[in-house]
Amino acid sequence: MSDYIRLLHSIKRKDENGKILAEITFPEYTPGVYTIDHTYVNDDLRGQGIAAELVQMAVDQIHEQGGKVNATCSYASAWLKQNR
């Protein structure tokens, strides 16, 4: 997980040239409620579990911040239903 850049409302993974390879965003639309609204994984990395890893990291980070998780991203919504 050290390849990831953690920001307040997103987590990203970039290549050596700065190109985004994977990303998840979770803005705080309502105080204390963070909405996972976008998950992206580059075609070359798909099928390796990276999207699931991103969602888990986002959920963990949101909970560490004392927030609640919501999702409008279809992948994240499905993941949350299976893993909560």
C-alpha positions as CSV (number, residue, x, y, z in Angstrom):
1,M,0.0,0.0,0.0
2,S,3.0,2.3,0.1
3,D,2.6,3.0,-3.6
4,Y,-0.5,5.1,-2.8
5,I,-0.8,8.8,-2.2
6,R,-3.4,9.5,0.5
7,L,-5.1,12.9,0.5
8,L,-7.9,14.2,2.6
9,H,-10.7,13.2,0.1
10,S,-8.9,10.8,-2.3
11,I,-6.3,8.1,-2.7
12,K,-4.2,7.8,-5.8
13,R,-1.5,5.6,-7.4
14,K,0.7,7.1,-10.1
15,D,3.4,5.8,-12.3
16,E,6.9,7.2,-12.4
17,N,5.8,9.8,-14.9
18,G,3.0,11.1,-12.7
19,K,0.2,9.4,-14.7
20,I,-2.7,8.3,-12.5
21,L,-3.0,4.5,-12.6
22,A,-5.7,4.1,-9.9
23,E,-7.8,6.6,-7.9
24,I,-10.8,6.8,-5.6
25,T,-12.5,10.0,-4.4
26,F,-14.7,10.5,-1.4
27,P,-15.7,14.1,-0.8
28,E,-17.6,15.2,2.4
29,Y,-20.8,16.4,0.8
30,T,-22.6,16.4,4.2
31,P,-20.7,17.1,7.5
32,G,-19.4,13.7,8.7
33,V,-20.6,11.8,5.7
34,Y,-18.1,11.0,2.9
35,T,-19.4,9.8,-0.4
36,I,-17.3,7.5,-2.6
37,D,-18.2,8.9,-5.9
38,H,-15.4,7.7,-8.3
39,T,-13.2,4.7,-8.6
40,Y,-10.8,4.3,-11.5
41,V,-8.2,1.6,-12.3
42,N,-6.1,1.8,-15.5
43,D,-6.9,-1.0,-17.9
44,D,-3.4,-2.5,-17.5
45,L,-4.0,-3.1,-13.8
46,R,-7.6,-4.4,-13.8
47,G,-8.3,-7.8,-12.4
48,Q,-5.7,-7.5,-9.7
49,G,-8.0,-6.5,-6.9
50,I,-6.8,-2.8,-6.9
51,A,-10.3,-1.4,-7.0
52,A,-11.3,-3.4,-3.9
53,E,-8.1,-2.3,-2.2
54,L,-8.9,1.3,-2.9
55,V,-12.4,1.0,-1.5
56,Q,-11.1,-0.7,1.6
57,M,-8.5,2.0,2.1
58,A,-11.1,4.7,1.6
59,V,-13.5,3.1,4.1
60,D,-10.7,2.8,6.7
61,Q,-9.6,6.4,6.2
62,I,-13.2,7.7,6.5
63,H,-13.7,5.7,9.7
64,E,-10.3,7.0,11.1
65,Q,-11.6,10.5,10.5
66,G,-14.8,9.6,12.4
67,G,-17.0,9.7,9.3
68,K,-19.7,7.6,7.8
69,V,-19.4,6.1,4.4
70,N,-21.9,6.5,1.5
71,A,-21.3,5.6,-2.2
72,T,-22.7,6.8,-5.5
73,C,-20.0,4.9,-7.5
74,S,-21.5,1.7,-8.7
75,Y,-18.4,-0.4,-7.9
76,A,-18.0,1.0,-4.4
77,S,-21.8,0.5,-3.8
78,A,-21.6,-3.1,-4.7
79,W,-18.4,-3.6,-2.7
80,L,-20.0,-2.1,0.4
81,K,-23.0,-4.3,0.1
82,Q,-20.8,-7.4,0.0
83,N,-18.3,-6.4,2.6
84,R,-20.2,-4.6,5.4
